[in-house]
Amino acid sequence: MNVPFLDLKAQYRQIEGEILPALREVCENCQFVLGPKVAQFEKDFAAFCGAKHCVAVNSGTSALHLALRCLNVGPGDEVIVPAMTFVATAWAVSYTGATPAFADVEAAQRTLDPAAIEAAITPRTKAILPVHLYGMPADMDAINAVAARHGLAVVEDAAQAHGARYRGKPVGTFGRACCFSFYPGKNLGAYGEGGAVVTNDDAIADFARRLRDHGQRVRYHHETVGYNYRMEGFQGAVLGIKLPRLEAWNQGRRRHAELYRRLLKDVPGLTVPSEAEGFESVYHLFVIEVDNRDEIAKKLNEAGVQTGLHYPVCVHRQEAYADLNLGAGSFPVSERLADRCLSLPMCAELTEEQIRYVCQTLKDSLT
Ligand SMILES: Cc1ncc(COP(=O)(O)O)c(C=O)c1O
């Protein structure tokens, strides 16, 4: 049996009848950049997150960069980011001229460890950038408590966590701003690049809107050095069609995670993700941990099961950050996760039969 890691074609087939007319409408009206489809999506996505504003941009990386710019993060500042995340979390800090200050994650949660944040704070620290990794919300109450004690801003990286809930509330308004990616493979994915900054703060929303569009509010009157980070009309159209289905797709992922958990319960040598009380993951990824991960991945792939690695190298160990001189052993929990992580197939379209096959193949490969 072949089990794809992610089946975007199957998802497309469900919505093709709505997607194609919406794309045609964008073409017929020549609303290729921003425009009414993007504006409508901004309204709807802000409502989905329970937030006042959504500023749609051209990627999650741009969203993070804008959010940090709006908080006046710049050269000489430090921003605390997890050592285990997709590298773009740290890029955004570097783009502002500030330095990413890495901190370790918690072993079970795989998100920023509040005690590690506390230890990483210096007089230069300006903000904390927790990542809701793999779809699991970070412990926002604990992180906000550290931030409040030290007068730091918090920006959420929810690129992998559209609709994830922390203590019953969707991610998006636990910090000063929250950043999303709509890269095609995300839980809410565009048909190209996309991202958004979500916030309850009028000033942040206003500045982000100007910055994404060359620093202008009135055409050709540039108040500040800005960027071309605008969302395309096509992406607004696609996201507008997908958003009403997101909750059902997320629930599908949660059901699949539950079945994985049931079938892999008590398998020696495997660590399977679990949910603590008050944390509701949307399972962008279902990441297990196992020794001799590469060998297991090879066996699964040979049996037709596609897997992924998220991520095999921690951010502080990337060559791009070699100048920070953070050697092996700097962040042991993150490094152990990098060595042992293995992402199993996960998307709403998976079938029970496929999940049973993945689990059986995995168990066989462990013996
Ligand atoms: C945790 C995290 N942060 C940031 C990003 C960057 O988003 P994008 O690829 O849309 O620029 C991603 C996406 O891959 C991500 O997974």
The ligand as an ORCA input file, in Angstrom:
! r2SCAN-3c Opt
* xyz 0 1
  C       7.276     27.288     12.433
  C       7.344     28.038     11.127
  N       7.649     29.345     11.127
  C       7.710     30.057     10.000
  C       7.472     29.482      8.777
  C       7.639     30.296      7.550
  O       6.509     30.347      6.750
  P       6.652     30.518      5.155
  O       7.190     29.264      4.595
  O       5.227     30.790      4.723
  O       7.513     31.704      4.911
  C       7.121     28.141      8.711
  C       6.780     27.502      7.432
  O       7.324     26.687      6.851
  C       7.093     27.376      9.919
  O       6.808     26.079      9.904
*
